[in-house]
Amino acid sequence: MVYKRVVIKIGTAVLTENGSLAEERIEKIANFVANLKKANIDVIIVTSGAVSAGFSKVQLDKKILANRQALASIGQPYLMSVYRNKFDKFNITISQILIIEADFDSRKRTENAKNTVNVLLSNGVVPIINENDTVATEELAFGDNDQLSAHSTFYFNSNLLIILSDIDGYYNKNPRIYNDAILQTRIYSVSDEELDQTVSPNNAFATGGIVTKLKSAKFLLDRGGAMLLASGFDLQTVEKFLLENEQISGTLFKA
Ligand code: ADP
C-alpha cells in the first residue's frame, strides 16, 4: 500500500441533497472507509455540511455571519449523529475534532491535536474534523474546509488528501460553463495564474470552489504531499486508487 494514512474531505454538495443530509451517500462513504480500514489504512475525515444541516432544522438568513455560525452550531451535532449512525453499521467508532486555523499557528496546540489524532487512529477510531465555526471569525478561520483539510493532512502526518466533490476532477476550464472542458488526470504543479481564477462554488452552501482546492493542492505539493480530487458520488475512483493503486478518473496532484 502506497498510502498508509489518508485524509478524506467531503464537500457540502456530496453531503446534502435538496437541502437535507444525503444519508444514503454518507452510508456509502462509511462503507468505503470500512474497506480502507480493513486494508490497514488510517482514515481521517474532514467534513463540511454543518451550516446546511442546520438550515434544514432552522431557517435563518445565511447572509448574516452570526446566523451562519448559529446554523453551524445547530447542524454540527445533527451531522455527527448521522455519521455515527452510519459508521455504527460497520462497527466503527467516530470522534469529533473542531479546529480553527489559528490552532495550527501554535506549535503546542498542533502537537496536542497530533497526539490526540494518533491515539484515536491507533485505537481504530475515525476522527471527523470540522472548523469550529462559532469562534472562527474571519482572521482565525480557514473559511473553507479545503484548506483545513490540507493543513490536517500535513500536520497529522499524512501524505495524501482526497477531496470528494460534486465534480470528478480538475478541468482545464470551468466545465459548468464550457462543454469542451477537458479533465486533467495529472497535475505536477499549480501556477499563480490558476490561483487567480474567480472563486466559483457550485452549491449555494459551498464556500470553496475550485480555487481553494488548488490552494490546498499547492500547499501539499510544496511540502512533498499529494492530493486526489475525485467525485464523491461514485467512490470507485478513490477505492481503486487506494486499494489497487490504479487511477481510473479524478485529478492527481503530485510532483
Ligand atoms: P465542494 O462543495 O465539493 O467543495 P465546490 O462547489 O466548492 O465543491 O467546488 C467544485 C466546483 O468548482 C465544481 O462543481 C465546478 O462547478 C467549479 N469549478 C470551476 N472551475 C472548475 C474547473 N476548472 N474544474 C473543476 N471544477 C471547476
Boltz pocket constraint, residues with backbone or C-beta under 6 A from the ligand:
constraints:
  - pocket:
      binder: B
      contacts: [[A, 10], [A, 11], [A, 12], [A, 13], [A, 14], [A, 164], [A, 165], [A, 166], [A, 167], [A, 169], [A, 170], [A, 171], [A, 172], [A, 173], [A, 174], [A, 175], [A, 176], [A, 200], [A, 201], [A, 202], [A, 203], [A, 206], [A, 207], [A, 208], [A, 209], [A, 210]]
      max_distance: 6.0
